[in-house]
């Protein structure tokens, strides 16, 4: 039981800075002084994947299985479109999603 709590809270604590930093970038791109919303398909895919994966991590706080799977699917779609995105600091998103998934699995 202690392992479940440790994994669960590690995933939650790790998701807080991810959500704040990712949310900041989404808002900055959308309403910042130098609005730079996506103009090409690769930029659009990356933008949507970022939004969906962040929403999925937020959902995973309540529904670990659904949120983690949604985040992993979003990241997989982004990686299928541009695998170099996984070489960035954004790799922390699927790591956090796997922690949520592990927490759910250990509690079953």
C-alpha positions as CSV (number, residue, x, y, z in Angstrom):
1,X,0.0,0.0,0.0
2,X,2.9,2.4,0.7
3,X,4.3,1.7,-2.8
4,X,1.0,2.7,-4.4
5,X,0.9,6.0,-2.5
6,X,4.5,6.8,-3.3
7,X,4.0,6.2,-7.0
8,X,0.7,8.0,-7.0
9,X,2.1,11.1,-5.3
10,X,5.3,11.1,-7.3
11,X,3.2,11.2,-10.4
12,X,1.0,14.0,-9.0
13,X,3.9,16.1,-7.8
14,X,5.7,15.7,-11.1
15,X,2.6,16.7,-13.0
16,X,2.3,20.1,-11.2
17,X,5.3,21.8,-12.8
18,X,4.5,20.1,-16.1
19,X,0.9,21.5,-16.1
20,X,2.1,25.0,-15.0
21,X,4.9,25.3,-17.5
22,X,3.0,23.7,-20.3
23,X,-0.1,25.8,-19.5
24,X,2.1,29.0,-19.6
25,X,3.4,28.2,-23.0
26,X,-0.1,27.4,-24.4
27,X,-1.5,30.7,-23.1
28,X,1.6,32.6,-24.2
29,X,1.3,31.3,-27.7
30,X,-2.4,32.0,-27.8
31,X,-2.7,35.4,-26.2
32,X,0.8,36.7,-25.7
33,X,2.0,40.0,-27.2
34,X,3.6,38.2,-30.1
35,X,0.8,35.7,-30.9
36,X,2.2,32.8,-32.7
37,X,-0.6,30.3,-33.1
38,X,0.3,27.4,-35.3
39,X,0.3,28.2,-39.0
40,X,1.6,24.9,-40.5
41,X,0.4,21.4,-40.0
42,X,3.4,20.3,-37.9
43,X,3.0,23.2,-35.6
44,X,-0.7,22.5,-35.3
45,X,-0.2,18.9,-34.5
46,X,2.4,19.8,-31.8
47,X,0.1,22.4,-30.3
48,X,-2.9,20.1,-30.1
49,X,-0.8,17.2,-28.8
50,X,0.5,19.5,-26.0
51,X,-3.0,20.7,-25.1
52,X,-4.4,17.1,-25.0
53,X,-1.5,15.6,-23.1
54,X,-1.7,18.4,-20.5
55,X,-5.4,18.0,-20.1
56,X,-4.9,14.2,-19.8
57,X,-2.4,14.6,-17.0
58,X,-4.9,16.8,-15.2
59,X,-7.6,14.2,-15.7
60,X,-5.2,11.5,-14.4
61,X,-5.3,13.1,-11.0
62,X,-8.8,11.8,-10.6
63,X,-9.0,9.0,-13.2
64,X,-5.5,7.5,-13.5
65,X,-6.2,4.9,-16.1
66,X,-8.1,7.1,-18.5
67,X,-5.9,10.2,-18.1
68,X,-2.6,8.2,-18.5
69,X,-3.8,6.3,-21.6
70,X,-5.1,9.6,-23.2
71,X,-1.7,11.3,-22.5
72,X,0.2,8.3,-23.9
73,X,-2.0,8.2,-27.0
74,X,-1.5,12.0,-27.6
75,X,2.3,11.7,-27.2
76,X,2.3,8.6,-29.5
77,X,0.4,10.6,-32.2
78,X,2.8,13.5,-31.8
79,X,5.8,11.1,-32.0
80,X,4.4,9.4,-35.0
81,X,4.1,12.7,-36.7
82,X,7.5,14.0,-35.5
83,X,9.7,11.7,-33.5
84,X,12.2,14.4,-32.6
85,X,9.6,15.8,-30.2
86,X,10.6,13.0,-27.9
87,X,14.1,14.3,-27.7
88,X,13.0,17.5,-26.0
89,X,12.2,18.1,-22.4
90,X,8.6,17.1,-23.3
91,X,9.7,13.5,-22.8
92,X,8.7,14.0,-19.1
93,X,5.0,13.9,-20.1
94,X,4.9,10.2,-21.1
95,X,7.1,9.4,-18.1
96,X,4.6,11.0,-15.8
97,X,1.7,9.2,-17.6
98,X,3.5,5.9,-17.1
99,X,3.8,6.7,-13.4
100,X,0.0,7.4,-13.2
101,X,-0.6,4.1,-15.1
102,X,1.7,2.3,-12.7
103,X,-0.1,3.8,-9.7
104,X,-3.4,2.6,-11.1
105,X,-2.0,-0.9,-11.8
106,X,-0.5,-1.3,-8.4
107,X,-3.8,-0.4,-6.8
108,X,-5.7,-3.1,-8.7
